[in-house]
Amino acid sequence: MRYVWQFGLGLVLIISQTSILPYFKVFNNIYDLLCPLVIYIGLFQPVRQGIPVILLYGFLMDTLSGAPPGFYLTTYVWLFIYAIALFRFMHLNNKLIWPLIVALGVVVENCLNLGVIAILTPSWRFSFTIVWQIAWQVVWAIGATPLLFALFNRVYAYKNRETG
């Protein structure tokens, strides 16, 4: 049952990101909304429980986005490993550090994306507009992470209350 909750939450974020947010101009430079969820699962859920969900998110995003095969799958696996490593080496009781963790995750995700684009497109050149877009995504991540983590905590607390 826990996988259904996690998959449902990810599906809501995927649908929001791909179907609802593009209609609002203010969300043009928003980051990948699954990034905070992947990091949350890596930080606060058991690894054995998180691996199948992360693989499913990656496969689903790869099929929906039109990205090269394995693009999001690889990105989410690396973000999951990043979150597990942070969990082992940091004290995460301080909620003020969570937005910084997600902001760094957004930077890591964008660097992976740029690396794939640079490899697949030989004529690609670096532009400072990319830095500007990543900076806006980091600002979005810092602002939205407390709200998203509160939502994730509420969903998981409700799930745990219902399943006992």
C-alpha positions as CSV (number, residue, x, y, z in Angstrom):
1,M,0.0,0.0,0.0
2,R,2.9,2.4,0.7
3,Y,4.0,2.2,-2.9
4,V,0.5,3.3,-4.1
5,W,0.7,6.4,-1.9
6,Q,4.2,7.3,-3.2
7,F,3.3,6.6,-6.8
8,G,0.1,8.7,-6.5
9,L,2.0,11.6,-5.0
10,G,4.6,11.5,-7.8
11,L,1.8,11.2,-10.4
12,V,0.1,14.3,-9.0
13,L,3.4,16.2,-9.3
14,I,4.1,14.9,-12.8
15,I,0.6,15.9,-14.0
16,S,0.9,19.3,-12.3
17,Q,4.2,19.9,-13.9
18,T,3.3,18.8,-17.4
19,S,-0.3,19.8,-17.7
20,I,-1.2,22.6,-15.3
21,L,1.9,24.7,-14.6
22,P,2.8,25.4,-18.3
23,Y,-0.3,27.5,-18.6
24,F,0.9,30.0,-16.1
25,K,3.7,32.4,-17.2
26,V,5.0,32.8,-13.7
27,F,6.0,29.1,-13.7
28,N,8.1,29.2,-16.9
29,N,11.5,28.6,-15.1
30,I,10.2,26.2,-12.4
31,Y,12.4,23.2,-11.6
32,D,11.5,19.6,-11.9
33,L,8.9,19.0,-9.2
34,L,9.9,15.4,-8.7
35,C,13.4,16.5,-7.6
36,P,12.2,17.4,-4.0
37,L,10.2,14.2,-3.8
38,V,13.1,12.1,-4.8
39,I,15.3,13.8,-2.3
40,Y,12.6,13.5,0.4
41,I,12.3,9.8,-0.2
42,G,16.0,9.4,-0.1
43,L,16.2,11.4,3.2
44,F,13.2,10.1,5.1
45,Q,12.1,6.7,3.7
46,P,13.9,3.4,3.9
47,V,16.2,2.7,0.9
48,R,14.5,-0.6,0.1
49,Q,11.2,1.2,-0.2
50,G,12.5,4.1,-2.2
51,I,14.4,2.2,-5.0
52,P,11.4,0.8,-6.8
53,V,9.5,4.1,-6.6
54,I,12.5,6.1,-7.9
55,L,12.9,3.7,-10.8
56,L,9.2,4.0,-11.6
57,Y,9.4,7.8,-11.5
58,G,12.4,7.8,-13.8
59,F,10.7,5.4,-16.3
60,L,7.5,7.4,-16.2
61,M,9.2,10.7,-16.8
62,D,11.3,9.2,-19.6
63,T,8.2,8.0,-21.4
64,L,6.2,11.2,-20.9
65,S,8.9,13.8,-21.6
66,G,10.4,12.7,-24.8
67,A,13.9,12.9,-23.3
68,P,16.6,10.4,-24.4
69,P,16.0,6.9,-22.9
70,G,17.2,6.7,-19.4
71,F,17.7,10.5,-19.0
72,Y,15.3,11.0,-16.0
73,L,15.9,7.5,-14.7
74,T,19.7,8.3,-14.4
75,T,19.0,11.7,-12.9
76,Y,16.6,10.4,-10.3
77,V,19.0,7.6,-9.3
78,W,21.8,10.1,-8.8
79,L,19.6,12.4,-6.8
80,F,18.5,9.4,-4.7
81,I,22.1,8.5,-4.0
82,Y,22.9,12.2,-3.2
83,A,20.0,12.2,-0.6
84,I,21.1,8.9,0.9
85,A,24.7,10.2,1.2
86,L,23.5,13.4,2.9
87,F,21.4,11.4,5.3
88,R,24.4,9.4,6.4
89,F,26.7,12.4,6.9
90,M,24.4,15.3,8.1
91,H,22.0,16.0,10.9
92,L,18.7,16.7,9.2
93,N,16.8,17.8,12.2
94,N,17.3,21.4,11.2
95,K,14.5,22.2,8.8
96,L,16.3,25.3,7.5
97,I,18.8,23.1,5.7
98,W,16.2,21.2,3.6
99,P,15.7,24.0,1.0
100,L,19.5,24.2,0.6
101,I,19.7,20.5,0.0
102,V,17.0,20.6,-2.6
103,A,18.5,23.7,-4.2
104,L,21.8,21.8,-4.5
105,G,19.9,18.9,-5.9
106,V,18.4,21.2,-8.6
107,V,21.9,22.3,-9.5
108,V,23.1,18.7,-9.7
109,E,20.1,17.8,-11.9
110,N,20.7,20.7,-14.2
111,C,24.4,19.9,-14.5
112,L,23.5,16.3,-15.5
113,N,21.0,17.7,-18.0
114,L,23.6,20.1,-19.5
115,G,26.1,17.2,-19.7
116,V,23.8,15.1,-21.7
117,I,22.9,18.0,-24.0
118,A,26.5,18.8,-24.5
119,I,27.3,15.1,-25.3
120,L,24.4,14.6,-27.7
121,T,24.6,18.0,-29.4
122,P,28.0,18.7,-30.8
123,S,27.1,22.3,-31.9
124,W,25.8,23.2,-28.4
125,R,27.5,26.3,-26.8
126,F,27.3,27.5,-23.2
127,S,25.2,30.6,-22.7
128,F,24.8,32.7,-19.6
129,T,21.0,32.6,-20.0
130,I,21.3,29.0,-18.8
131,V,22.9,30.2,-15.6
132,W,20.1,32.7,-15.2
133,Q,17.5,29.9,-15.7
134,I,19.3,27.7,-13.2
135,A,19.5,30.6,-10.7
136,W,15.7,31.1,-11.0
137,Q,15.2,27.4,-10.5
138,V,17.3,27.5,-7.3
139,V,15.2,30.4,-6.1
140,W,12.0,28.4,-6.8
141,A,13.5,25.4,-5.0
142,I,14.4,27.4,-1.9
143,G,11.0,29.0,-1.8
144,A,8.9,26.0,-2.6
145,T,10.8,23.3,-0.6
146,P,9.3,24.1,2.8
147,L,5.8,23.9,1.3
148,L,6.4,20.7,-0.6
149,F,8.1,19.0,2.3
150,A,5.2,20.0,4.6
151,L,2.9,18.4,1.9
152,F,5.0,15.2,1.8
153,N,5.1,15.0,5.6
154,R,1.3,15.4,5.8
155,V,0.7,12.8,3.1
156,Y,3.0,10.3,4.8
157,A,1.6,11.0,8.2
158,Y,-1.9,10.5,6.9
159,K,-0.8,7.3,5.2
160,N,0.8,6.0,8.4
161,R,-2.2,6.9,10.4
162,E,-4.5,5.0,8.1
163,T,-2.3,1.9,7.7
164,G,-1.5,1.8,11.4
